[in-house]
Amino acid sequence: MDTDTIWRHVDTERAALADLLETLPDDAWRVPSLCEAWTVRDVAAHLCFAQARVRDVLGPALRSGLRYHATIRDTAIDSPLTHEQVVATLRGFVGSRRKVPGVSDLEPLLDLLVHTQDICVPLGLDHPVPQDAAVAALERTIWWSRRFPLGPRLRGFHLVATDVAWEWGSGRRVEGEVRWLLLAAAGRSVAHEHLSGDVRALA
């Protein structure tokens, strides 16, 4: 996927998420998300760090002992942004290609696609994922999972999308819509309910 297409998807998804969040009542923001120990509000606040500069995360990083996951968690949970500010921040990102240092253009897309589902699924909201964007994000997730233990171990699995011409790997067959394969690869066990094959082995 070329850079312009990636950022077009990022802009579209950010705008759609901002519109969705703006309609949520206060109690919906407190609903547990698919991210363990994170509420809908925490996930939305995390996405507001997509353009953070080094100086923005230096303090939280030092307080967490330079632990990556702890820093990510703390910046989300401790964010001072109000609901209105979260919505405004996400809208303000539309049209900008700024990203945190050291990541590719695909990371903002991957983060946005997965975390939007982290918000929507627990709320019972069906937010379709563009297939080409989901494929690009899934392949990036697989790339990461082969280098770092960020999600389920995908080695030994044959992943097959049923709604787009895409498959990867060999071994135990797991198939379903590409958005659920993406969530499964990202470690969201709720995706298993929407997949068929040797799904339990993904856990």
GIDA-V638879 format. One record per backbone hydrogen bond with DSSP energy under -1.0 kcal/mol. CO is the residue of the C=O (numbers start at 0). NH is the residue of the N-H. If there is no record, write none. Layout:
BEGIN
CO/NH  CO/NH
END
This chain:
BEGIN
1/5  2/6  3/7  4/8  5/9  6/10  7/11  8/12  9/13  10/14  11/15  12/16  13/17  14/18  15/19  16/20  17/21  19/22  20/23  27/30  28/40  30/39  34/37  37/32  38/42  39/43  40/44  41/45  42/46  45/48  46/49  48/51  52/55  52/56  53/57  56/60  57/61  58/62  59/63  60/65  61/64  66/70  67/71  68/72  69/73  70/74  71/75  72/76  73/77  81/85  82/86  83/87  84/88  85/89  86/90  87/91  88/92  92/95  99/102  105/109  106/110  107/111  108/112  109/113  110/114  111/115  112/116  113/117  114/118  115/119  116/120  117/33  119/124  120/123  129/133  130/134  131/135  132/136  133/137  134/138  135/139  136/140  137/141  138/142  139/143  140/144  141/145  143/146  143/147  147/149  153/156  155/171  157/173  158/167  159/175  163/165  165/160  167/158  171/157  172/197  173/159  174/195  175/161  176/180  177/181  178/182  179/183  180/184  181/185  182/187  183/186  187/190  188/191  189/192  190/193  191/194  195/174  196/198  198/201  199/202
END
